[in-house]
């Protein structure tokens, strides 16, 4: 399944956050997984 533009944007944000804080990245990943599980 190809990634939607939104997924790509989120991945870029994850990479940016990872440069500053792995904790923030992990939080964002958990948040994204929660959103995907709702759909």
TORZAVEX-621504 format. One record per atom (N, C-alpha, C): residue number from 1; residue in three letters; atom name; x, y, z. Coordinates in nm, 4 decimals, padded with zeros to 6 digits. Layout:
<site pos="NUM" code="ALA" site="CA" xx="X" yy="Y" zz="Z"/>
...
//
This chain:
<site pos="1" code="UNK" site="N" xx="00.0856" yy="-00.1200" zz="00.0000"/>
<site pos="1" code="UNK" site="CA" xx="00.0000" yy="00.0000" zz="00.0000"/>
<site pos="1" code="UNK" site="C" xx="00.0889" yy="00.1247" zz="00.0000"/>
<site pos="2" code="UNK" site="N" xx="00.0772" yy="00.2097" zz="-00.1019"/>
<site pos="2" code="UNK" site="CA" xx="00.1630" yy="00.3289" zz="-00.1078"/>
<site pos="2" code="UNK" site="C" xx="00.1306" yy="00.4274" zz="00.0035"/>
<site pos="3" code="UNK" site="N" xx="00.2314" yy="00.5005" zz="00.0437"/>
<site pos="3" code="UNK" site="CA" xx="00.2103" yy="00.5985" zz="00.1499"/>
<site pos="3" code="UNK" site="C" xx="00.1345" yy="00.7183" zz="00.0953"/>
<site pos="4" code="UNK" site="N" xx="00.0456" yy="00.7717" zz="00.1765"/>
<site pos="4" code="UNK" site="CA" xx="-00.0220" yy="00.8956" zz="00.1391"/>
<site pos="4" code="UNK" site="C" xx="00.0713" yy="01.0127" zz="00.1692"/>
<site pos="5" code="UNK" site="N" xx="00.0490" yy="01.1287" zz="00.1075"/>
<site pos="5" code="UNK" site="CA" xx="00.1327" yy="01.2462" zz="00.1379"/>
<site pos="5" code="UNK" site="C" xx="00.1371" yy="01.2774" zz="00.2869"/>
<site pos="6" code="UNK" site="N" xx="00.0254" yy="01.2526" zz="00.3569"/>
<site pos="6" code="UNK" site="CA" xx="00.0217" yy="01.2796" zz="00.5006"/>
<site pos="6" code="UNK" site="C" xx="00.1207" yy="01.1907" zz="00.5742"/>
<site pos="7" code="UNK" site="N" xx="00.1269" yy="01.0624" zz="00.5363"/>
<site pos="7" code="UNK" site="CA" xx="00.2208" yy="00.9705" zz="00.6005"/>
<site pos="7" code="UNK" site="C" xx="00.3640" yy="01.0171" zz="00.5790"/>
<site pos="8" code="UNK" site="N" xx="00.3933" yy="01.0631" zz="00.4578"/>
<site pos="8" code="UNK" site="CA" xx="00.5282" yy="01.1110" zz="00.4283"/>
<site pos="8" code="UNK" site="C" xx="00.5594" yy="01.2328" zz="00.5138"/>
<site pos="9" code="UNK" site="N" xx="00.4633" yy="01.3238" zz="00.5255"/>
<site pos="9" code="UNK" site="CA" xx="00.4822" yy="01.4432" zz="00.6086"/>
<site pos="9" code="UNK" site="C" xx="00.5106" yy="01.4032" zz="00.7526"/>
<site pos="10" code="UNK" site="N" xx="00.4321" yy="01.3089" zz="00.8050"/>
<site pos="10" code="UNK" site="CA" xx="00.4509" yy="01.2641" zz="00.9427"/>
<site pos="10" code="UNK" site="C" xx="00.5900" yy="01.2043" zz="00.9586"/>
<site pos="11" code="UNK" site="N" xx="00.6332" yy="01.1238" zz="00.8622"/>
<site pos="11" code="UNK" site="CA" xx="00.7654" yy="01.0631" zz="00.8698"/>
<site pos="11" code="UNK" site="C" xx="00.8742" yy="01.1695" zz="00.8732"/>
<site pos="12" code="UNK" site="N" xx="00.8590" yy="01.2758" zz="00.7952"/>
<site pos="12" code="UNK" site="CA" xx="00.9564" yy="01.3842" zz="00.7963"/>
<site pos="12" code="UNK" site="C" xx="00.9580" yy="01.4524" zz="00.9324"/>
<site pos="13" code="UNK" site="N" xx="00.8412" yy="01.4714" zz="00.9919"/>
<site pos="13" code="UNK" site="CA" xx="00.8337" yy="01.5321" zz="01.1245"/>
<site pos="13" code="UNK" site="C" xx="00.9008" yy="01.4426" zz="01.2274"/>
<site pos="14" code="UNK" site="N" xx="00.8809" yy="01.3125" zz="01.2144"/>
<site pos="14" code="UNK" site="CA" xx="00.9435" yy="01.2187" zz="01.3077"/>
<site pos="14" code="UNK" site="C" xx="01.0951" yy="01.2308" zz="01.2983"/>
<site pos="15" code="UNK" site="N" xx="01.1474" yy="01.2408" zz="01.1761"/>
<site pos="15" code="UNK" site="CA" xx="01.2923" yy="01.2518" zz="01.1575"/>
<site pos="15" code="UNK" site="C" xx="01.3432" yy="01.3808" zz="01.2222"/>
<site pos="16" code="UNK" site="N" xx="01.2710" yy="01.4915" zz="01.2026"/>
<site pos="16" code="UNK" site="CA" xx="01.3127" yy="01.6196" zz="01.2609"/>
<site pos="16" code="UNK" site="C" xx="01.3130" yy="01.6113" zz="01.4132"/>
<site pos="17" code="UNK" site="N" xx="01.2059" yy="01.5549" zz="01.4690"/>
<site pos="17" code="UNK" site="CA" xx="01.1957" yy="01.5451" zz="01.6144"/>
<site pos="17" code="UNK" site="C" xx="01.3059" yy="01.4546" zz="01.6691"/>
<site pos="18" code="UNK" site="N" xx="01.3386" yy="01.3473" zz="01.5949"/>
<site pos="18" code="UNK" site="CA" xx="01.4391" yy="01.2522" zz="01.6408"/>
<site pos="18" code="UNK" site="C" xx="01.5734" yy="01.3207" zz="01.6609"/>
<site pos="19" code="UNK" site="N" xx="01.5995" yy="01.4255" zz="01.5853"/>
<site pos="19" code="UNK" site="CA" xx="01.7251" yy="01.4989" zz="01.5999"/>
<site pos="19" code="UNK" site="C" xx="01.7328" yy="01.5660" zz="01.7363"/>
<site pos="20" code="UNK" site="N" xx="01.6185" yy="01.5945" zz="01.7963"/>
<site pos="20" code="UNK" site="CA" xx="01.6137" yy="01.6674" zz="01.9226"/>
<site pos="20" code="UNK" site="C" xx="01.5804" yy="01.5766" zz="02.0405"/>
<site pos="21" code="UNK" site="N" xx="01.4866" yy="01.4847" zz="02.0213"/>
<site pos="21" code="UNK" site="CA" xx="01.4395" yy="01.4069" zz="02.1355"/>
<site pos="21" code="UNK" site="C" xx="01.3781" yy="01.2749" zz="02.0919"/>
<site pos="22" code="UNK" site="N" xx="01.4406" yy="01.1656" zz="02.1304"/>
<site pos="22" code="UNK" site="CA" xx="01.3870" yy="01.0331" zz="02.0992"/>
<site pos="22" code="UNK" site="C" xx="01.2543" yy="01.0115" zz="02.1712"/>
<site pos="23" code="UNK" site="N" xx="01.2384" yy="01.0723" zz="02.2883"/>
<site pos="23" code="UNK" site="CA" xx="01.1137" yy="01.0567" zz="02.3637"/>
<site pos="23" code="UNK" site="C" xx="00.9979" yy="01.1182" zz="02.2849"/>
<site pos="24" code="UNK" site="N" xx="01.0188" yy="01.2363" zz="02.2292"/>
<site pos="24" code="UNK" site="CA" xx="00.9141" yy="01.3006" zz="02.1497"/>
<site pos="24" code="UNK" site="C" xx="00.8810" yy="01.2162" zz="02.0278"/>
<site pos="25" code="UNK" site="N" xx="00.9843" yy="01.1586" zz="01.9661"/>
<site pos="25" code="UNK" site="CA" xx="00.9616" yy="01.0744" zz="01.8491"/>
<site pos="25" code="UNK" site="C" xx="00.8766" yy="00.9542" zz="01.8863"/>
<site pos="26" code="UNK" site="N" xx="00.9102" yy="00.8902" zz="01.9971"/>
<site pos="26" code="UNK" site="CA" xx="00.8343" yy="00.7723" zz="02.0395"/>
<site pos="26" code="UNK" site="C" xx="00.6898" yy="00.8095" zz="02.0708"/>
<site pos="27" code="UNK" site="N" xx="00.6695" yy="00.9255" zz="02.1312"/>
<site pos="27" code="UNK" site="CA" xx="00.5338" yy="00.9717" zz="02.1603"/>
<site pos="27" code="UNK" site="C" xx="00.4558" yy="00.9915" zz="02.0307"/>
<site pos="28" code="UNK" site="N" xx="00.5198" yy="01.0538" zz="01.9317"/>
<site pos="28" code="UNK" site="CA" xx="00.4525" yy="01.0792" zz="01.8048"/>
<site pos="28" code="UNK" site="C" xx="00.4192" yy="00.9483" zz="01.7346"/>
<site pos="29" code="UNK" site="N" xx="00.5096" yy="00.8511" zz="01.7395"/>
<site pos="29" code="UNK" site="CA" xx="00.4837" yy="00.7210" zz="01.6771"/>
<site pos="29" code="UNK" site="C" xx="00.3633" yy="00.6550" zz="01.7435"/>
<site pos="30" code="UNK" site="N" xx="00.3580" yy="00.6570" zz="01.8757"/>
<site pos="30" code="UNK" site="CA" xx="00.2443" yy="00.5971" zz="01.9465"/>
<site pos="30" code="UNK" site="C" xx="00.1151" yy="00.6682" zz="01.9087"/>
<site pos="31" code="UNK" site="N" xx="00.1214" yy="00.8002" zz="01.8955"/>
<site pos="31" code="UNK" site="CA" xx="00.0043" yy="00.8783" zz="01.8580"/>
<site pos="31" code="UNK" site="C" xx="-00.0420" yy="00.8408" zz="01.7171"/>
<site pos="32" code="UNK" site="N" xx="00.0529" yy="00.8268" zz="01.6251"/>
<site pos="32" code="UNK" site="CA" xx="00.0183" yy="00.7896" zz="01.4871"/>
<site pos="32" code="UNK" site="C" xx="-00.0412" yy="00.6500" zz="01.4821"/>
<site pos="33" code="UNK" site="N" xx="00.0139" yy="00.5572" zz="01.5589"/>
<site pos="33" code="UNK" site="CA" xx="-00.0391" yy="00.4206" zz="01.5623"/>
<site pos="33" code="UNK" site="C" xx="-00.1821" yy="00.4234" zz="01.6148"/>
<site pos="34" code="UNK" site="N" xx="-00.2073" yy="00.5052" zz="01.7170"/>
<site pos="34" code="UNK" site="CA" xx="-00.3421" yy="00.5160" zz="01.7725"/>
<site pos="34" code="UNK" site="C" xx="-00.4393" yy="00.5662" zz="01.6665"/>
<site pos="35" code="UNK" site="N" xx="-00.3974" yy="00.6656" zz="01.5886"/>
<site pos="35" code="UNK" site="CA" xx="-00.4844" yy="00.7181" zz="01.4830"/>
<site pos="35" code="UNK" site="C" xx="-00.5134" yy="00.6106" zz="01.3794"/>
<site pos="36" code="UNK" site="N" xx="-00.4108" yy="00.5355" zz="01.3410"/>
<site pos="36" code="UNK" site="CA" xx="-00.4297" yy="00.4314" zz="01.2396"/>
<site pos="36" code="UNK" site="C" xx="-00.5226" yy="00.3218" zz="01.2909"/>
<site pos="37" code="UNK" site="N" xx="-00.5134" yy="00.2902" zz="01.4195"/>
<site pos="37" code="UNK" site="CA" xx="-00.5989" yy="00.1859" zz="01.4760"/>
<site pos="37" code="UNK" site="C" xx="-00.7452" yy="00.2296" zz="01.4789"/>
<site pos="38" code="UNK" site="N" xx="-00.7699" yy="00.3596" zz="01.4899"/>
<site pos="38" code="UNK" site="CA" xx="-00.9077" yy="00.4100" zz="01.4922"/>
<site pos="38" code="UNK" site="C" xx="-00.9727" yy="00.3970" zz="01.3552"/>
<site pos="39" code="UNK" site="N" xx="-00.8938" yy="00.4055" zz="01.2484"/>
<site pos="39" code="UNK" site="CA" xx="-00.9493" yy="00.4038" zz="01.1119"/>
<site pos="39" code="UNK" site="C" xx="-00.9883" yy="00.2643" zz="01.0678"/>
//
